[in-house]
Amino acid sequence: MSLEQFGYEDQLDRALTLSDLTVYGMIFMVPIAPFAVFGFVWQDAKGMVALAYLIGMVGMLFTALSYAAMSQAFPLAGSVYAYVQRGLHESAGFLAGWLILLDYILVPALLYLFSAVALQPLLPAVPGWVWLVGFVSFNATANLIGVRFTARLYKVLLALELLTLVLFVILGAVALHGGAGAGRLTLAPLYNAQNFSLTTVAGATSIAVLSFLGFDGISTLSEESVGTRNAVARATLLSLVLVGALFVLQTWIAADLGRGMQFGSAETAFYEIAARAGGAPLRLIAIVAIVVSFGIANAMAAQAAVSRVLFAMARDRKLPAVLATVHPRFKTPYISTLLVAGVSLLVGLFFAHRIDDLTRVVNFGALTSFALLHLAVAYHHVFRRRTGAWLRHLLFPLTGFAVILYVLYGMDRMAKVLGGCWIAAGILYYFILAARTRGGASTLTFPPG
C-alpha cells in the first residue's frame, strides 16, 4: 500500500528493516527502565512490583494488537493520530494526536531528569541544567543526521543495556541464594494477600506502565520502513513481549532482594538494591547504564517519534505547516526535531524537582490516546469494513479499552487535572482551527485511504 493512496508522497528516508524497528521499540521502552522508577512502584504497589509490571504488559498487549491492526490498514507516520483520524473520525484523530503529543513531548524531558538524578551522587558539583543541555544537544544532532545513523547507534546501546541487565540478574540471583533479602525467590512480588487491593494495583500500574510506552513509537516510523506492510505490526508485538518479560524478571528479583530494606529515597531505591546484590561496582554500573539508556538512547528515540507525529499533523494542516519541513539532505523533519529539543529543555527545567508529577502526566496523555485507538479499531474494522473478526477487532480492543480506563482511574488527581487542562486546550485550538478554515477549501479533509 503506497502513500499515494492516502494523498501523500514519500519524503522520509526508507531505510529501516524489521530488526531495526524491533530494536527501536526495545530502545524506546528501555529493557532496564524499572531501575529508575522501581522505588515509586514499590511504594504504590506495597512491594508487589512484578505484579504491576505484569498487569501493565497484559494491558499494553491489547493496545499493541490495536496498533498492529491499524498500522497494516494505514501505514502512515502519524501513528495514533493517523489511525484514529482515519479509523474513527477526523476530530477524534486530532484529539488522539494532541494527547499523544502530551506523552511524546514530555517524555524526553522526563528521561533527562531521570538521568540527571542518577548522576547527582556521582558528580554532585555539576548542576542539573548542564546535563539537560548536554543530552538535548546530543540527541537533537543525532536525529537531525537521520535514521540510518541512529539505527546503528541503537543496536550498540541496546547491547550495553542487555549486558547490564544480565549482570544484575545473575548477581541478584546469587545474592538471594546466599540469604540476602527474602533469601529466595518468593511469590510476594506477584501477590501478597495482606496488601493486595484493586486500588493499590491500579495506582502502581499507572506508574509502571510508563516503562512500556515506546512500542507505540514504532508506528511513527512507518514511512521509513523498507519491510512489508506487516513489518511495523510484527516489530510492535515482538518488542513489547520481549521487554515485558525482562521487566517482570528484574523487578521480581529486585523486590525479593529489597525485602526489609529502608530506602534513602524512591529515586535511588533500585541502586541501593543493586549494591546489596553486587556492591558498589554494580551500583555504579546500574547508574551509568540508566544515564546512557534514558539520557541518550531512550530520549533519542522519543525525539524521533514526536517529530514524526508533529510532521504528520503539520502535513495535514492541523499544526503550523513549517513543522512538516523535511531537510533536503538528511530527509528528517528537522524543524519539528529542533522544536522538540527546545521544549524538552524548558519542561526539564520546570519539573526538575517534581519528577513524580511529570511521570503521571506523561502517562495520562499516552493512555487516553490509546483508549481512542481501541475505539477506532473496533469502528473501522467491525462496523465500517465488516471484517467479521470479532475476537481480533472487537473483543481485544474493548478489553484493552477497559484496561486503560482501569489504569486511568487509579491515577492521582493531579495527573487528571493537568491532563484535563491539556484536553481543554486542544479542543479550543481545534475549534479555532476549524473556524479559520470555514468558507474556503477546508484543510481538515484528507483522502479516505
LUMZA-106960 format. One record per residue (C-alpha): residue in one letter; residue number from 1; z, y, x. Coordinates in Angstrom, 1 decimal. Last residue first. Example, Ala and Ser with C-alpha at 12.3 -4.5 7.8 and 13.67 -1.06 7.14 Angstrom:
ATOM;aa;i;z;y;x
ATOM;S;2;7.1;-1.1;13.7 .
ATOM;A;1;7.8;-4.5;12.3 .
END
This chain:
ATOM;aa;i;z;y;x
ATOM;G;449;2.2;5.7;-7.5 .
ATOM;P;448;2.6;8.3;-10.2 .
ATOM;P;447;1.1;11.2;-8.2 .
ATOM;F;446;3.6;14.1;-8.0 .
ATOM;T;445;4.9;16.9;-10.1 .
ATOM;L;444;7.6;19.5;-9.3 .
ATOM;T;443;5.2;21.9;-7.6 .
ATOM;S;442;4.1;23.0;-11.0 .
ATOM;A;441;0.8;24.8;-11.3 .
ATOM;G;440;1.8;28.1;-12.8 .
ATOM;G;439;3.9;29.3;-15.7 .
ATOM;R;438;7.1;27.6;-14.6 .
ATOM;T;437;7.5;27.0;-10.9 .
ATOM;R;436;10.2;29.6;-10.3 .
ATOM;A;435;12.2;28.3;-13.3 .
ATOM;A;434;12.2;24.8;-11.9 .
ATOM;L;433;13.5;25.9;-8.5 .
ATOM;I;432;16.3;27.9;-10.2 .
ATOM;F;431;17.1;24.9;-12.3 .
ATOM;Y;430;17.2;22.7;-9.2 .
ATOM;Y;429;19.5;25.1;-7.3 .
ATOM;L;428;22.0;25.1;-10.2 .
ATOM;I;427;22.0;21.3;-10.4 .
ATOM;G;426;22.5;21.1;-6.6 .
ATOM;A;425;25.4;23.5;-6.6 .
ATOM;A;424;27.0;21.6;-9.4 .
ATOM;I;423;26.6;18.3;-7.5 .
ATOM;W;422;28.1;19.8;-4.4 .
ATOM;C;421;31.1;21.1;-6.4 .
ATOM;G;420;31.6;17.6;-7.9 .
ATOM;G;419;31.6;16.1;-4.4 .
ATOM;L;418;34.3;18.6;-3.3 .
ATOM;V;417;36.4;17.8;-6.4 .
ATOM;K;416;35.8;14.0;-6.1 .
ATOM;A;415;36.7;13.9;-2.4 .
ATOM;M;414;39.8;16.0;-3.0 .
ATOM;R;413;41.0;13.7;-5.9 .
ATOM;D;412;41.1;10.6;-3.8 .
ATOM;M;411;38.6;7.8;-4.1 .
ATOM;G;410;39.5;4.7;-6.0 .
ATOM;Y;409;37.3;5.5;-9.0 .
ATOM;L;408;34.3;5.9;-6.6 .
ATOM;V;407;35.0;2.3;-5.4 .
ATOM;Y;406;34.9;0.9;-8.9 .
ATOM;L;405;31.9;3.0;-9.8 .
ATOM;I;404;30.0;1.6;-6.8 .
ATOM;V;403;31.0;-2.0;-7.8 .
ATOM;A;402;29.7;-1.4;-11.3 .
ATOM;F;401;26.4;-0.1;-10.1 .
ATOM;G;400;26.0;-3.0;-7.7 .
ATOM;T;399;26.6;-5.4;-10.7 .
ATOM;L;398;24.0;-3.4;-12.7 .
ATOM;P;397;21.5;-3.7;-9.8 .
ATOM;F;396;22.1;-7.4;-9.4 .
ATOM;L;395;21.9;-8.2;-13.2 .
ATOM;L;394;18.7;-6.1;-13.8 .
ATOM;H;393;16.0;-6.4;-11.2 .
ATOM;R;392;17.0;-9.6;-9.3 .
ATOM;L;391;18.5;-11.5;-12.1 .
ATOM;W;390;16.3;-10.3;-14.9 .
ATOM;A;389;13.0;-10.8;-13.0 .
ATOM;G;388;10.9;-10.4;-16.2 .
ATOM;T;387;8.6;-7.9;-14.3 .
ATOM;R;386;8.5;-5.6;-17.3 .
ATOM;R;385;6.9;-2.8;-15.3 .
ATOM;R;384;8.6;0.1;-17.1 .
ATOM;F;383;11.7;-1.6;-18.6 .
ATOM;V;382;12.5;-4.2;-16.1 .
ATOM;H;381;11.1;-3.0;-12.7 .
ATOM;H;380;11.4;0.8;-13.1 .
ATOM;Y;379;14.5;1.0;-15.3 .
ATOM;A;378;16.5;-1.6;-13.5 .
ATOM;V;377;15.6;-0.3;-10.0 .
ATOM;A;376;16.2;3.3;-11.0 .
ATOM;L;375;19.7;2.5;-12.4 .
ATOM;H;374;20.6;0.9;-9.1 .
ATOM;L;373;19.3;3.9;-7.2 .
ATOM;L;372;21.4;6.3;-9.3 .
ATOM;A;371;24.6;4.4;-8.3 .
ATOM;F;370;23.4;4.5;-4.6 .
ATOM;S;369;23.2;8.3;-4.8 .
ATOM;T;368;26.8;8.4;-6.1 .
ATOM;L;367;27.9;6.2;-3.2 .
ATOM;A;366;26.2;8.2;-0.5 .
ATOM;G;365;27.5;11.6;-1.5 .
ATOM;F;364;31.1;10.3;-2.2 .
ATOM;N;363;31.3;8.5;1.1 .
ATOM;V;362;30.7;11.7;3.1 .
ATOM;V;361;33.4;13.5;1.1 .
ATOM;R;360;35.9;10.7;1.9 .
ATOM;T;359;35.3;10.8;5.7 .
ATOM;L;358;35.4;14.7;5.7 .
ATOM;D;357;38.8;14.6;4.2 .
ATOM;D;356;40.0;12.0;6.8 .
ATOM;I;355;38.6;14.1;9.7 .
ATOM;R;354;40.6;17.3;8.8 .
ATOM;H;353;41.4;18.8;12.1 .
ATOM;A;352;37.9;19.5;13.4 .
ATOM;F;351;36.6;19.9;9.9 .
ATOM;F;350;35.2;23.4;10.4 .
ATOM;L;349;34.0;22.8;13.9 .
ATOM;G;348;32.2;19.6;13.0 .
ATOM;V;347;30.6;21.3;10.0 .
ATOM;L;346;29.2;24.0;12.2 .
ATOM;L;345;27.8;21.7;14.8 .
ATOM;S;344;26.3;19.3;12.3 .
ATOM;V;343;24.6;22.2;10.5 .
ATOM;G;342;22.9;23.3;13.7 .
ATOM;A;341;21.7;19.8;14.6 .
ATOM;V;340;20.5;19.2;11.1 .
ATOM;L;339;18.4;22.4;11.2 .
ATOM;L;338;16.9;21.3;14.5 .
ATOM;T;337;15.8;18.0;13.1 .
ATOM;S;336;14.4;19.6;10.0 .
ATOM;I;335;12.3;21.9;12.1 .
ATOM;Y;334;11.2;19.0;14.3 .
ATOM;P;333;9.8;16.7;11.7 .
ATOM;T;332;8.5;14.3;14.4 .
ATOM;K;331;4.9;13.6;15.4 .
ATOM;F;330;5.7;14.1;19.1 .
ATOM;R;329;2.6;16.1;19.9 .
ATOM;P;328;1.7;18.1;16.8 .
ATOM;H;327;5.4;18.5;15.7 .
ATOM;V;326;5.6;18.0;12.0 .
ATOM;T;325;6.6;20.8;9.5 .
ATOM;A;324;8.1;19.4;6.4 .
ATOM;L;323;11.2;21.7;6.7 .
ATOM;V;322;8.9;24.7;6.6 .
ATOM;A;321;8.1;23.8;2.9 .
ATOM;P;320;11.6;25.0;1.8 .
ATOM;L;319;13.2;22.3;-0.4 .
ATOM;K;318;12.0;20.6;-3.5 .
ATOM;R;317;8.4;21.4;-2.5 .
ATOM;D;316;7.4;17.8;-2.5 .
ATOM;R;315;6.8;17.9;1.3 .
ATOM;A;314;10.2;19.7;1.5 .
ATOM;M;313;11.9;16.7;-0.2 .
ATOM;A;312;10.1;14.2;2.2 .
ATOM;F;311;10.9;16.2;5.4 .
ATOM;L;310;14.5;16.7;4.3 .
ATOM;V;309;14.8;13.0;3.8 .
ATOM;R;308;13.2;12.4;7.2 .
ATOM;S;307;15.5;14.8;9.0 .
ATOM;V;306;18.4;13.1;7.4 .
ATOM;A;305;17.5;9.7;8.8 .
ATOM;A;304;16.7;10.9;12.4 .
ATOM;Q;303;20.0;12.8;12.6 .
ATOM;A;302;21.9;9.7;11.4 .
ATOM;A;301;20.2;7.5;14.0 .
ATOM;M;300;21.2;10.0;16.8 .
ATOM;A;299;24.7;10.1;15.3 .
ATOM;N;298;25.0;6.4;15.5 .
ATOM;A;297;23.8;6.0;19.1 .
ATOM;I;296;25.2;9.2;20.7 .
ATOM;G;295;28.6;10.3;19.5 .
ATOM;F;294;29.4;7.2;17.5 .
ATOM;S;293;28.4;4.4;19.8 .
ATOM;V;292;28.9;6.2;23.1 .
ATOM;V;291;32.3;7.5;22.1 .
ATOM;I;290;33.3;4.3;20.4 .
ATOM;A;289;32.4;2.3;23.5 .
ATOM;V;288;34.3;4.7;25.8 .
ATOM;I;287;37.5;4.2;23.6 .
ATOM;A;286;37.1;0.5;23.4 .
ATOM;I;285;36.6;0.2;27.2 .
ATOM;L;284;39.7;2.3;27.8 .
ATOM;R;283;41.8;0.1;25.5 .
ATOM;L;282;40.4;-3.0;27.2 .
ATOM;P;281;41.5;-1.7;30.6 .
ATOM;A;280;44.9;-0.5;29.4 .
ATOM;G;279;46.0;-4.0;28.3 .
ATOM;G;278;43.8;-6.7;26.9 .
ATOM;A;277;45.1;-7.7;23.5 .
ATOM;R;276;48.0;-5.3;23.1 .
ATOM;A;275;45.9;-2.5;24.5 .
ATOM;A;274;43.2;-3.3;21.9 .
ATOM;I;273;45.9;-2.9;19.2 .
ATOM;E;272;46.8;0.5;20.5 .
ATOM;Y;271;43.1;1.4;20.5 .
ATOM;F;270;42.8;0.3;17.0 .
ATOM;A;269;45.6;2.5;15.8 .
ATOM;T;268;44.4;5.7;17.6 .
ATOM;E;267;43.2;7.7;14.6 .
ATOM;A;266;45.9;6.4;12.3 .
ATOM;S;265;48.5;7.8;14.6 .
ATOM;G;264;51.2;6.5;17.1 .
ATOM;F;263;51.1;3.1;15.5 .
ATOM;Q;262;54.2;1.1;14.7 .
ATOM;M;261;53.3;-2.5;15.4 .
ATOM;G;260;54.7;-5.5;13.4 .
ATOM;R;259;51.4;-7.2;12.8 .
ATOM;G;258;48.7;-5.4;14.8 .
ATOM;L;257;47.3;-8.6;16.3 .
ATOM;D;256;46.9;-10.0;12.8 .
ATOM;A;255;45.1;-6.9;11.6 .
ATOM;A;254;42.9;-6.8;14.8 .
ATOM;I;253;41.7;-10.4;14.4 .
ATOM;W;252;40.8;-9.9;10.8 .
ATOM;T;251;39.3;-6.5;11.5 .
ATOM;Q;250;37.0;-8.0;14.2 .
ATOM;L;249;35.7;-10.8;12.1 .
ATOM;V;248;35.2;-8.8;8.9 .
ATOM;F;247;33.3;-6.1;10.6 .
ATOM;L;246;31.1;-8.6;12.5 .
ATOM;A;245;30.1;-10.4;9.3 .
ATOM;G;244;29.2;-7.0;7.8 .
ATOM;V;243;27.1;-6.2;10.8 .
ATOM;L;242;24.9;-9.3;10.5 .
ATOM;V;241;24.7;-9.1;6.7 .
ATOM;L;240;23.8;-5.4;6.6 .
ATOM;S;239;21.2;-5.7;9.4 .
ATOM;L;238;19.4;-8.6;7.7 .
ATOM;L;237;19.3;-7.0;4.3 .
ATOM;T;236;17.8;-3.7;5.4 .
ATOM;A;235;15.5;-5.3;8.0 .
ATOM;R;234;13.9;-7.6;5.4 .
ATOM;A;233;13.3;-4.7;2.9 .
ATOM;V;232;11.9;-2.4;5.6 .
ATOM;A;231;9.5;-5.1;6.8 .
ATOM;N;230;8.4;-6.3;3.3 .
ATOM;R;229;5.4;-4.0;3.1 .
ATOM;T;228;4.2;-5.4;6.3 .
ATOM;G;227;5.1;-4.1;9.7 .
ATOM;V;226;3.9;-1.0;11.6 .
ATOM;S;225;6.8;1.1;10.3 .
ATOM;E;224;6.9;4.9;10.8 .
ATOM;E;223;6.3;5.8;7.2 .
ATOM;S;222;9.1;3.5;6.1 .
ATOM;L;221;11.5;5.2;8.5 .
ATOM;T;220;13.8;6.7;5.8 .
ATOM;S;219;14.2;3.1;4.4 .
ATOM;I;218;16.2;2.1;7.5 .
ATOM;G;217;18.7;4.8;6.6 .
ATOM;D;216;20.1;2.6;3.7 .
ATOM;F;215;21.5;0.2;6.3 .
ATOM;G;214;23.4;3.2;7.6 .
ATOM;L;213;26.5;3.4;5.5 .
ATOM;F;212;28.4;0.2;6.1 .
ATOM;S;211;31.2;1.8;8.1 .
ATOM;L;210;31.8;4.3;5.4 .
ATOM;V;209;32.6;1.4;3.1 .
ATOM;A;208;35.9;1.0;4.8 .
ATOM;I;207;37.1;4.4;3.4 .
ATOM;S;206;36.3;3.7;-0.3 .
ATOM;T;205;37.4;0.1;0.4 .
ATOM;A;204;40.9;1.3;1.1 .
ATOM;G;203;41.3;3.2;-2.1 .
ATOM;A;202;39.7;0.4;-4.2 .
ATOM;V;201;42.0;-2.3;-2.5 .
ATOM;T;200;45.2;-0.3;-3.3 .
ATOM;T;199;44.1;0.5;-6.9 .
ATOM;L;198;43.2;-3.2;-7.6 .
ATOM;S;197;46.6;-4.3;-6.3 .
ATOM;F;196;47.7;-6.6;-3.5 .
ATOM;N;195;50.9;-5.8;-1.5 .
ATOM;Q;194;53.1;-8.8;-2.3 .
ATOM;A;193;50.1;-11.2;-2.8 .
ATOM;N;192;48.7;-10.5;0.6 .
ATOM;Y;191;45.0;-11.4;0.8 .
ATOM;L;190;42.3;-11.1;3.5 .
ATOM;P;189;44.4;-9.5;6.3 .
ATOM;A;188;47.3;-11.9;5.2 .
ATOM;L;187;45.2;-15.1;5.5 .
ATOM;T;186;46.6;-15.8;9.0 .
ATOM;L;185;45.0;-16.0;12.5 .
ATOM;R;184;47.8;-16.8;15.0 .
ATOM;G;183;50.9;-15.4;16.6 .
ATOM;A;182;51.2;-12.7;14.0 .
ATOM;G;181;51.2;-10.1;16.7 .
ATOM;A;180;51.1;-11.7;20.1 .
ATOM;G;179;52.1;-15.3;20.4 .
ATOM;G;178;49.7;-16.6;23.1 .
ATOM;H;177;47.2;-17.8;20.6 .
ATOM;L;176;47.1;-14.3;19.2 .
ATOM;A;175;46.5;-12.9;22.7 .
ATOM;V;174;43.7;-15.4;23.4 .
ATOM;A;173;42.0;-14.5;20.1 .
ATOM;G;172;42.2;-10.8;20.9 .
ATOM;L;171;40.8;-11.3;24.4 .
ATOM;I;170;37.8;-13.2;23.0 .
ATOM;V;169;37.2;-10.9;20.0 .
ATOM;F;168;37.7;-7.7;22.1 .
ATOM;L;167;35.2;-8.9;24.8 .
ATOM;V;166;32.6;-9.9;22.2 .
ATOM;L;165;32.9;-6.5;20.6 .
ATOM;T;164;32.4;-4.7;23.9 .
ATOM;L;163;29.3;-6.8;24.6 .
ATOM;L;162;28.0;-6.1;21.1 .
ATOM;E;161;28.3;-2.3;21.6 .
ATOM;L;160;26.6;-2.4;25.0 .
ATOM;A;159;23.7;-4.5;23.6 .
ATOM;L;158;23.3;-2.0;20.7 .
ATOM;L;157;23.1;0.9;23.2 .
ATOM;V;156;20.2;-0.7;25.1 .
ATOM;K;155;18.3;-1.6;22.0 .
ATOM;Y;154;18.8;1.9;20.5 .
ATOM;L;153;17.3;3.5;23.7 .
ATOM;R;152;14.0;1.7;23.2 .
ATOM;A;151;13.8;2.7;19.6 .
ATOM;T;150;14.8;6.3;20.5 .
ATOM;F;149;11.8;6.8;22.8 .
ATOM;R;148;9.2;5.3;20.4 .
ATOM;V;147;10.8;7.2;17.5 .
ATOM;G;146;10.1;10.7;18.9 .
ATOM;I;145;10.8;13.4;21.5 .
ATOM;L;144;12.5;15.6;18.9 .
ATOM;N;143;15.0;12.8;18.1 .
ATOM;A;142;16.1;12.6;21.8 .
ATOM;T;141;16.5;16.4;22.0 .
ATOM;A;140;18.6;16.6;18.9 .
ATOM;N;139;20.8;13.8;20.1 .
ATOM;F;138;21.5;15.4;23.5 .
ATOM;S;137;22.2;18.8;22.0 .
ATOM;V;136;24.5;17.7;19.3 .
ATOM;F;135;26.5;15.5;21.6 .
ATOM;G;134;27.0;18.2;24.2 .
ATOM;V;133;27.8;20.9;21.6 .
ATOM;L;132;30.4;18.7;19.9 .
ATOM;W;131;31.9;17.6;23.2 .
ATOM;V;130;32.5;21.3;24.2 .
ATOM;W;129;33.9;22.0;20.7 .
ATOM;G;128;36.7;19.5;21.3 .
ATOM;P;127;38.1;21.5;24.2 .
ATOM;V;126;38.3;19.6;27.6 .
ATOM;A;125;41.8;19.7;29.1 .
ATOM;P;124;42.8;16.5;27.3 .
ATOM;L;123;40.3;14.3;29.1 .
ATOM;L;122;41.2;10.7;28.5 .
ATOM;P;121;43.6;11.2;25.5 .
ATOM;Q;120;41.0;13.6;23.9 .
ATOM;L;119;38.0;11.3;24.3 .
ATOM;A;118;38.7;9.2;21.2 .
ATOM;V;117;39.2;12.3;19.1 .
ATOM;A;116;36.0;13.8;20.4 .
ATOM;S;115;34.1;10.7;19.5 .
ATOM;F;114;35.5;10.6;16.0 .
ATOM;L;113;34.6;14.3;15.6 .
ATOM;Y;112;31.0;13.7;16.8 .
ATOM;L;111;30.7;10.9;14.2 .
ATOM;L;110;32.0;13.1;11.4 .
ATOM;A;109;29.5;15.9;12.4 .
ATOM;P;108;26.6;13.3;12.3 .
ATOM;V;107;27.7;12.0;8.9 .
ATOM;L;106;27.8;15.4;7.2 .
ATOM;I;105;24.1;16.0;6.8 .
ATOM;Y;104;23.4;12.3;5.9 .
ATOM;D;103;26.1;12.0;3.3 .
ATOM;L;102;25.7;15.3;1.4 .
ATOM;L;101;22.0;14.8;1.9 .
ATOM;I;100;22.3;11.6;0.0 .
ATOM;L;99;23.6;13.6;-3.0 .
ATOM;W;98;20.7;16.1;-3.0 .
ATOM;G;97;18.2;13.3;-2.7 .
ATOM;A;96;19.8;11.5;-5.6 .
ATOM;L;95;19.9;14.7;-7.6 .
ATOM;F;94;16.2;15.4;-6.9 .
ATOM;G;93;15.3;11.9;-8.0 .
ATOM;A;92;17.3;12.3;-11.2 .
ATOM;S;91;15.2;15.3;-12.0 .
ATOM;E;90;11.9;13.4;-11.3 .
ATOM;H;89;13.0;10.4;-13.4 .
ATOM;L;88;13.7;6.7;-12.9 .
ATOM;G;87;11.5;4.9;-10.4 .
ATOM;R;86;9.5;7.7;-9.0 .
ATOM;Q;85;12.3;10.2;-8.4 .
ATOM;V;84;14.9;7.4;-7.9 .
ATOM;Y;83;12.9;5.8;-5.2 .
ATOM;A;82;11.7;9.0;-3.5 .
ATOM;Y;81;15.2;10.4;-3.2 .
ATOM;V;80;16.7;7.0;-2.3 .
ATOM;S;79;14.4;6.8;0.8 .
ATOM;G;78;12.2;9.9;1.2 .
ATOM;A;77;10.1;8.3;4.0 .
ATOM;L;76;7.9;6.4;1.5 .
ATOM;P;75;7.1;2.7;1.0 .
ATOM;F;74;7.5;2.9;-2.8 .
ATOM;A;73;7.4;-0.6;-4.5 .
ATOM;Q;72;8.5;-2.5;-1.4 .
ATOM;S;71;11.1;0.0;-0.5 .
ATOM;M;70;12.3;-0.1;-4.1 .
ATOM;A;69;13.1;-3.8;-4.1 .
ATOM;A;68;14.7;-3.7;-0.7 .
ATOM;Y;67;16.8;-0.7;-1.5 .
ATOM;S;66;18.1;-2.5;-4.7 .
ATOM;L;65;18.9;-5.6;-2.6 .
ATOM;A;64;20.8;-3.4;-0.1 .
ATOM;T;63;22.8;-1.9;-3.0 .
ATOM;F;62;23.8;-5.4;-4.1 .
ATOM;L;61;24.8;-6.2;-0.5 .
ATOM;M;60;26.8;-2.9;-0.4 .
ATOM;G;59;29.3;-4.3;-2.8 .
ATOM;V;58;29.6;-7.6;-1.0 .
ATOM;M;57;30.0;-5.8;2.3 .
ATOM;G;56;32.6;-3.4;1.0 .
ATOM;I;55;34.5;-6.2;-0.6 .
ATOM;L;54;34.6;-8.0;2.8 .
ATOM;Y;53;35.5;-4.8;4.6 .
ATOM;A;52;38.5;-4.1;2.2 .
ATOM;L;51;39.5;-7.8;2.5 .
ATOM;A;50;39.5;-7.6;6.3 .
ATOM;V;49;41.8;-4.6;6.2 .
ATOM;M;48;44.5;-6.1;4.1 .
ATOM;G;47;47.3;-4.4;6.0 .
ATOM;K;46;48.6;-2.2;3.3 .
ATOM;A;45;45.0;-1.4;2.3 .
ATOM;D;44;45.5;2.4;2.4 .
ATOM;Q;43;47.3;2.4;5.7 .
ATOM;W;42;45.2;-0.3;7.4 .
ATOM;V;41;42.0;1.5;6.2 .
ATOM;F;40;43.1;4.7;7.9 .
ATOM;G;39;44.2;2.9;11.0 .
ATOM;F;38;40.9;0.9;11.3 .
ATOM;V;37;38.7;4.0;11.0 .
ATOM;A;36;37.5;4.4;14.6 .
ATOM;F;35;37.5;0.7;15.8 .
ATOM;P;34;36.1;-0.3;12.4 .
ATOM;A;33;32.7;1.1;13.6 .
ATOM;I;32;32.3;-1.6;16.3 .
ATOM;P;31;29.0;-3.0;14.9 .
ATOM;V;30;27.7;0.6;14.4 .
ATOM;M;29;26.2;1.1;10.9 .
ATOM;F;28;23.4;3.3;12.3 .
ATOM;I;27;23.0;1.0;15.3 .
ATOM;M;26;22.7;-2.0;13.1 .
ATOM;G;25;20.1;-0.3;10.9 .
ATOM;Y;24;18.1;0.8;13.9 .
ATOM;V;23;18.3;-2.7;15.5 .
ATOM;T;22;16.8;-4.1;12.2 .
ATOM;L;21;14.1;-1.4;12.2 .
ATOM;D;20;13.1;-2.1;15.8 .
ATOM;S;19;13.1;-5.9;15.1 .
ATOM;L;18;10.8;-5.4;12.2 .
ATOM;T;17;8.5;-3.3;14.3 .
ATOM;L;16;8.4;0.6;14.6 .
ATOM;A;15;5.4;2.5;15.9 .
ATOM;R;14;3.8;4.4;13.0 .
ATOM;D;13;4.2;8.0;14.3 .
ATOM;L;12;4.5;10.5;11.4 .
ATOM;Q;11;1.8;12.4;9.6 .
ATOM;D;10;0.1;9.7;7.4 .
ATOM;E;9;-1.3;11.3;4.3 .
ATOM;Y;8;0.2;11.9;0.9 .
ATOM;G;7;-0.8;11.6;-2.7 .
ATOM;F;6;1.1;8.4;-3.6 .
ATOM;Q;5;-1.9;6.2;-3.3 .
ATOM;E;4;-2.9;8.0;-0.1 .
ATOM;L;3;0.3;6.7;1.5 .
ATOM;S;2;-1.2;3.2;1.6 .
ATOM;M;1;0.0;0.0;0.0 .
END
